[in-house]
């Protein structure tokens, strides 16, 4: 039975179809018992719904539908109202969700085994910390290097926020941990662990000076798009852990420089001793894998007995170190990598943002009605064919942003169809 048949339609004196219905015995002068039937595909139906939606202050689906049925009965009306509200530009500005895309595959730097620790690292800043110097107090900052494969951390104390201070921190890191092949970071204007003061100072860094320094060492520095803090989650999470440990130790104390450096080293050791695999209740299972197992070559396992000659001392030590490293990487492949297999959110591919899309640019420090309008001028496709970062043009300039910072108001394909 069709929707029209359920209404028991009847003709008016002018030949139009009216609702027959079951309310013929209603004695209410202010209620229209026999509404005019309008097919949902008729242009008038769309105009009626759009007009009511605007007059009602961009109300929701049920309110608009109820108001339309005072005079008209639009077939498949709820579907038409939903479509109209969904396509309303004003409603998208007020309530539209920012774009998401299926969570990308992990980069090779996260899943490459058998490399020395800190071969590929992410870097970020956090702080400041107040320390005593003579009769005054000065600020110090933390510079954290996170190994992307084994989740180990190395923390340096930075005394200032200028370019030279960062290069000095990098040199100390290289001297202790070896040269990395890759350094990943959020864009220089958006180190996520940084507070507002850090943002301003890091923005003024001499990027050319840093790049020249890295080129001499053949180190590649890769940036995430601006405002894409979620793309640096691997080191963001470590900063959160550092802050939690420091908060429990420092409390309300004010340290001097020596105490702060010592404390940072202790915190680094604590974090590198945290398990990266699940703790088993079975006493027969291995102890959980930690970054310290490869940093200190301690596995908690008993080495198999072997026959070694005194003259073979150096080769024996090399074999022992190699054996411990092999144990770590075999456990890393068997126990840690499977924990990275599942996507925790953004499971399915979505529509790709396209060149020419009209968008609203999210700005965290402003109310939604002050977010600027923009136009997508360029899209950047990942190896899986999905777009996750774009270039946009607004009234104030051109910017690169992740799609999580925009709300699409009107798609380019929709505008072409119209």
C-alpha positions as CSV (number, residue, x, y, z in Angstrom):
1,X,0.0,0.0,0.0
2,X,1.4,3.4,-1.0
3,X,1.6,6.5,1.2
4,X,-1.1,8.1,-1.0
5,X,-3.6,5.3,-0.5
6,X,-3.2,5.5,3.3
7,X,-4.4,9.1,3.2
8,X,-7.7,8.2,1.5
9,X,-7.3,11.2,-0.9
10,X,-10.2,13.1,-2.3
11,X,-10.6,15.8,-4.8
12,X,-11.3,19.5,-4.0
13,X,-13.7,21.7,-6.0
14,X,-10.6,23.0,-7.9
15,X,-9.5,19.5,-8.8
16,X,-6.6,19.3,-6.3
17,X,-5.9,16.2,-4.1
18,X,-6.7,16.6,-0.4
19,X,-6.1,14.3,2.6
20,X,-9.3,12.3,3.4
21,X,-7.9,10.8,6.5
22,X,-9.7,9.8,9.7
23,X,-10.2,13.2,11.4
24,X,-13.5,14.1,9.8
25,X,-15.2,14.2,13.2
26,X,-12.7,16.8,14.6
27,X,-14.5,20.0,15.6
28,X,-11.4,22.3,15.8
29,X,-11.6,25.4,13.7
30,X,-7.9,26.2,13.9
31,X,-6.8,22.8,12.6
32,X,-6.8,21.9,8.9
33,X,-8.3,18.4,8.6
34,X,-7.8,18.1,4.8
35,X,-4.3,19.2,3.9
36,X,-3.3,19.7,0.3
37,X,-1.3,16.7,-1.0
38,X,2.0,17.6,-2.6
39,X,4.4,15.0,-4.3
40,X,7.8,15.2,-2.7
41,X,9.5,15.5,-6.1
42,X,7.5,18.6,-7.1
43,X,9.5,21.8,-7.0
44,X,6.8,23.4,-4.8
45,X,7.5,20.8,-2.1
46,X,11.2,21.9,-1.8
47,X,10.3,25.6,-1.8
48,X,7.7,25.0,1.0
49,X,10.2,23.2,3.2
50,X,13.0,25.7,2.6
51,X,10.7,28.6,3.4
52,X,9.4,27.0,6.6
53,X,12.9,26.0,7.7
54,X,14.1,29.6,7.4
55,X,11.0,31.1,9.1
56,X,11.4,28.7,12.0
57,X,15.0,29.9,12.6
58,X,16.6,26.8,11.0
59,X,14.7,24.4,13.3
60,X,15.2,20.6,13.3
61,X,13.5,18.0,11.1
62,X,10.5,17.2,13.4
63,X,9.6,20.8,14.0
64,X,9.7,21.7,10.3
65,X,7.7,18.6,9.3
66,X,5.0,19.3,11.9
67,X,4.7,22.9,10.8
68,X,4.4,21.9,7.1
69,X,1.5,19.6,7.9
70,X,-0.7,22.4,9.1
71,X,-1.5,23.2,5.4
72,X,0.2,20.6,3.3
73,X,0.8,16.9,3.3
74,X,4.1,16.3,1.4
75,X,4.5,12.6,0.4
76,X,7.8,11.3,1.9
77,X,7.9,14.6,3.7
78,X,10.3,13.5,6.5
79,X,12.9,12.4,3.9
80,X,12.6,15.7,2.1
81,X,12.9,17.7,5.3
82,X,16.0,15.7,6.3
83,X,17.6,16.4,2.9
84,X,16.8,20.1,3.1
85,X,18.2,20.5,6.6
86,X,21.3,18.5,5.7
87,X,22.0,20.7,2.7
88,X,21.3,24.0,4.5
89,X,24.5,26.1,4.5
90,X,23.5,28.0,7.6
91,X,22.8,24.8,9.5
92,X,26.2,23.5,8.4
93,X,27.9,26.6,9.7
94,X,26.1,26.3,13.1
95,X,26.1,22.5,13.6
96,X,28.1,20.8,10.8
97,X,30.8,18.3,11.8
98,X,34.4,18.6,10.8
99,X,35.7,16.2,8.2
100,X,37.3,12.9,9.0
101,X,38.9,10.2,6.8
102,X,39.7,6.6,7.4
103,X,42.7,6.2,9.8
104,X,45.8,5.9,7.6
105,X,48.2,3.0,7.6
106,X,51.1,3.4,10.0
107,X,54.2,4.9,8.3
108,X,57.2,2.7,7.6
109,X,59.1,4.5,10.4
110,X,56.7,3.1,13.0
111,X,56.9,-0.5,11.9
112,X,60.6,-1.0,10.8
113,X,62.4,-3.6,12.9
114,X,66.1,-4.4,13.4
115,X,67.2,-0.7,13.5
116,X,69.1,0.8,16.4
117,X,66.9,2.7,18.8
118,X,66.2,6.4,17.9
119,X,66.9,5.8,14.2
120,X,63.6,7.5,13.5
121,X,62.3,9.9,16.1
122,X,59.6,12.4,16.8
123,X,60.5,15.7,18.6
124,X,58.4,18.1,20.6
125,X,58.7,20.7,23.4
126,X,56.9,20.9,26.7
127,X,57.1,23.1,29.8
128,X,58.0,25.6,31.1
129,X,59.5,24.7,34.5
130,X,60.5,27.4,37.0
131,X,64.0,26.8,38.5
132,X,65.9,28.8,41.1
133,X,69.0,30.7,40.1
134,X,70.6,32.8,42.8
135,X,67.7,34.9,44.2
136,X,65.6,34.8,41.0
137,X,63.5,32.2,39.1
138,X,64.0,31.4,35.4
139,X,62.2,29.2,33.0
140,X,63.4,25.9,31.6
141,X,61.8,23.7,28.9
142,X,61.8,20.0,28.0
143,X,62.7,18.7,24.5
144,X,61.5,15.2,24.1
145,X,62.7,12.8,21.4
146,X,60.5,9.7,21.0
147,X,61.7,6.6,19.1
148,X,58.9,5.8,16.6
149,X,59.4,2.1,16.6
150,X,60.0,1.1,20.2
151,X,58.4,4.1,22.0
152,X,61.6,4.9,24.0
153,X,62.1,8.5,25.0
154,X,65.1,10.8,25.4
155,X,64.6,14.1,27.2
156,X,66.9,17.1,27.1
157,X,66.5,20.3,29.2
158,X,66.5,23.4,27.0
159,X,67.5,26.7,28.7
160,X,66.0,29.0,26.1
161,X,63.6,28.8,23.1
162,X,65.8,30.0,20.3
163,X,67.2,28.1,17.4
164,X,70.6,27.6,18.8
165,X,69.2,26.1,22.0
166,X,67.3,23.5,20.0
167,X,70.4,22.7,17.9
168,X,72.4,22.2,21.1
169,X,69.7,19.9,22.5
170,X,69.8,18.0,19.2
171,X,73.6,17.7,19.4
172,X,73.4,16.3,23.0
173,X,70.8,13.8,21.9
174,X,73.0,12.7,18.9
175,X,76.1,12.4,21.1
176,X,74.3,10.0,23.5
177,X,71.9,8.1,21.2
178,X,73.5,8.3,17.7
179,X,72.4,10.0,14.6
180,X,68.8,9.4,13.5
181,X,67.8,9.0,9.9
182,X,64.5,10.8,10.3
183,X,63.2,13.5,12.6
184,X,59.4,14.0,12.6
185,X,57.7,16.9,14.2
186,X,54.6,19.0,14.1
187,X,54.9,22.1,12.0
188,X,57.3,24.7,13.5
189,X,54.3,26.9,14.3
190,X,52.5,24.2,16.1
191,X,54.5,22.1,18.5
192,X,51.6,20.5,20.3
193,X,53.3,20.0,23.6
194,X,54.0,23.7,23.7
195,X,52.0,26.4,25.5
196,X,51.3,29.8,23.9
197,X,54.7,31.2,24.8
198,X,56.4,28.2,23.2
199,X,54.3,28.6,20.1
200,X,55.5,32.2,19.6
201,X,59.1,31.4,20.1
202,X,59.3,28.2,18.0
203,X,57.5,30.1,15.2
204,X,60.5,32.5,15.1
205,X,63.0,29.6,14.7
206,X,65.4,29.9,11.8
207,X,64.2,26.9,9.9
208,X,67.0,27.3,7.3
209,X,69.7,27.2,10.0
210,X,68.2,24.0,11.4
211,X,67.8,22.3,7.9
212,X,71.4,23.2,7.0
213,X,72.6,21.7,10.3
214,X,70.7,18.5,9.6
215,X,71.8,18.3,5.9
216,X,75.4,18.2,7.1
217,X,74.5,15.1,9.0
218,X,72.2,13.7,6.2
219,X,69.2,13.7,8.6
220,X,65.7,14.1,7.1
221,X,63.3,16.3,8.9
222,X,59.6,15.7,8.1
223,X,56.7,18.0,9.2
224,X,53.1,17.2,9.8
225,X,50.6,19.7,8.4
226,X,49.9,22.8,10.6
227,X,47.1,22.3,13.2
228,X,47.3,18.5,12.7
229,X,48.2,17.6,16.3
230,X,46.5,14.2,16.0
231,X,49.2,13.2,13.4
232,X,51.8,13.3,16.1
233,X,50.0,11.2,18.6
234,X,53.0,8.9,19.2
235,X,55.0,11.7,20.9
236,X,52.0,13.6,22.2
237,X,51.1,10.6,24.4
238,X,54.6,10.4,25.7
239,X,54.5,14.1,26.7
240,X,51.3,13.4,28.6
241,X,53.1,10.6,30.5
242,X,56.1,12.8,31.3
243,X,53.8,15.5,32.7
244,X,52.0,12.9,34.8
245,X,55.2,11.5,36.3
246,X,56.6,15.0,36.9
247,X,53.5,16.2,38.6
248,X,53.7,13.4,41.1
249,X,57.3,14.1,41.9
250,X,57.7,17.9,41.7
251,X,54.4,18.9,43.3
252,X,54.8,22.5,44.6
253,X,58.6,22.4,44.8
254,X,60.9,24.8,43.0
255,X,64.1,23.1,41.8
256,X,67.5,24.3,40.8
257,X,69.1,23.5,37.4
258,X,71.0,20.5,38.7
259,X,67.9,19.0,40.4
260,X,65.8,19.5,37.3
261,X,68.3,17.7,35.0
262,X,68.6,14.8,37.5
263,X,64.8,14.6,37.8
264,X,64.3,14.6,34.0
265,X,66.8,11.7,33.7
266,X,64.9,9.8,36.3
267,X,61.6,10.4,34.6
268,X,63.2,9.3,31.3
269,X,64.2,6.0,32.9
270,X,60.8,5.5,34.4
271,X,59.0,5.9,31.1
272,X,61.5,3.7,29.3
273,X,60.7,1.0,31.8
274,X,57.0,1.1,31.1
275,X,55.7,-2.0,29.2
276,X,54.6,-1.7,25.6
277,X,53.0,-5.1,25.6
278,X,50.3,-6.6,27.8
279,X,51.1,-7.9,31.3
280,X,50.2,-11.5,31.6
281,X,48.8,-13.1,34.8
282,X,50.5,-16.4,33.9
283,X,53.9,-16.8,35.7
284,X,55.2,-18.9,32.8
285,X,54.9,-16.1,30.3
286,X,57.7,-13.6,29.6
287,X,57.8,-10.3,31.5
288,X,56.3,-7.5,29.4
289,X,58.5,-5.9,26.8
290,X,59.8,-2.4,27.6
291,X,62.1,0.0,25.7
292,X,64.7,-0.6,28.3
293,X,65.1,-4.2,27.1
294,X,66.8,-2.9,23.9
295,X,68.3,0.3,25.4
296,X,70.0,-1.6,28.2
297,X,70.0,-5.1,26.6
298,X,68.2,-6.6,29.6
299,X,65.5,-9.1,28.8
300,X,64.9,-10.8,32.1
301,X,65.6,-14.1,30.4
302,X,68.3,-16.6,31.2
303,X,70.8,-17.0,28.4
304,X,71.5,-20.6,27.3
305,X,74.6,-22.1,28.5
306,X,77.5,-22.4,26.0
307,X,81.1,-23.3,25.8
308,X,83.3,-20.3,25.5
309,X,87.0,-20.1,25.4
310,X,89.0,-17.4,27.2
311,X,90.6,-16.3,23.9
312,X,87.2,-15.8,22.4
313,X,86.2,-13.1,24.9
314,X,85.4,-10.2,22.5
315,X,83.5,-12.4,20.1
316,X,81.5,-13.9,22.9
317,X,80.5,-10.5,24.2
318,X,79.4,-9.5,20.7
319,X,77.3,-12.7,20.4
320,X,75.7,-12.0,23.7
321,X,74.7,-8.5,22.8
322,X,73.5,-9.7,19.4
323,X,71.5,-12.5,21.0
324,X,69.8,-10.0,23.4
325,X,68.9,-7.7,20.6
326,X,67.5,-10.6,18.5
327,X,65.3,-11.6,21.5
328,X,63.9,-8.1,21.7
329,X,63.1,-7.8,18.0
330,X,61.5,-11.2,17.8
331,X,59.3,-10.3,20.8
332,X,58.6,-6.9,19.3
333,X,57.4,-8.5,16.0
334,X,55.4,-11.2,17.8
335,X,53.9,-9.2,20.7
336,X,54.0,-5.5,20.0
337,X,53.2,-5.1,16.3
338,X,49.8,-7.0,16.5
339,X,48.6,-4.3,19.0
340,X,49.0,-1.7,16.3
341,X,46.8,-3.7,13.8
342,X,43.4,-2.4,14.8
343,X,42.0,1.0,13.9
344,X,40.6,2.6,17.1
345,X,38.4,5.2,15.2
346,X,37.7,6.4,11.7
347,X,37.2,2.9,10.4
348,X,35.7,3.5,6.9
349,X,36.8,5.7,4.0
350,X,34.8,8.9,3.5
351,X,34.2,11.2,0.6
352,X,37.5,12.9,-0.4
353,X,37.6,16.7,0.0
354,X,37.8,18.1,-3.5
355,X,39.4,21.1,-5.1
356,X,36.7,23.8,-5.2
357,X,34.8,22.7,-2.1
358,X,33.4,25.6,-0.1
359,X,34.4,25.1,3.6
360,X,34.3,26.6,7.1
361,X,37.8,26.7,8.7
362,X,37.8,25.6,12.4
363,X,39.6,27.9,14.7
364,X,39.9,26.6,18.3
365,X,40.2,30.0,19.9
366,X,37.1,31.6,18.3
367,X,33.4,30.9,18.6
368,X,31.9,29.0,15.7
369,X,30.1,32.0,14.2
370,X,33.5,33.7,13.7
371,X,35.1,30.8,11.8
372,X,36.2,32.1,8.3
373,X,34.9,30.8,5.0
374,X,37.4,29.3,2.6
375,X,37.9,27.5,-0.7
376,X,39.9,24.4,-1.3
377,X,42.6,25.2,-3.8
378,X,44.7,22.0,-3.6
379,X,44.4,18.5,-2.2
380,X,47.2,16.1,-1.2
381,X,46.4,12.4,-1.7
382,X,48.0,9.8,0.5
383,X,49.3,6.5,-1.0
384,X,46.0,4.8,-0.2
385,X,44.2,7.3,-2.5
386,X,42.5,9.3,0.4
387,X,42.9,13.0,1.0
388,X,43.9,14.0,4.6
389,X,45.5,17.4,4.1
390,X,44.6,20.3,1.8
391,X,45.5,23.9,0.9
392,X,42.8,26.4,1.4
393,X,42.3,30.1,0.5
394,X,40.5,32.5,2.8
395,X,40.1,36.3,2.9
396,X,43.3,36.5,4.9
397,X,45.6,34.2,2.9
398,X,46.4,30.7,1.9
399,X,47.1,27.9,4.4
400,X,47.7,24.2,4.6
401,X,45.4,22.3,7.0
402,X,44.3,18.8,7.8
403,X,40.8,17.9,6.9
404,X,39.9,17.6,10.6
405,X,40.1,21.4,10.8
406,X,37.5,22.1,8.2
407,X,33.7,21.7,7.7
408,X,32.6,21.3,4.1
409,X,29.6,23.5,3.4
410,X,29.1,22.8,-0.3
411,X,31.0,20.2,-2.4
412,X,32.4,21.1,-5.7
413,X,30.5,18.2,-7.4
414,X,27.2,19.6,-5.9
415,X,27.9,23.0,-7.3
416,X,28.5,21.6,-10.7
417,X,25.3,19.6,-10.6
418,X,23.3,22.7,-9.5
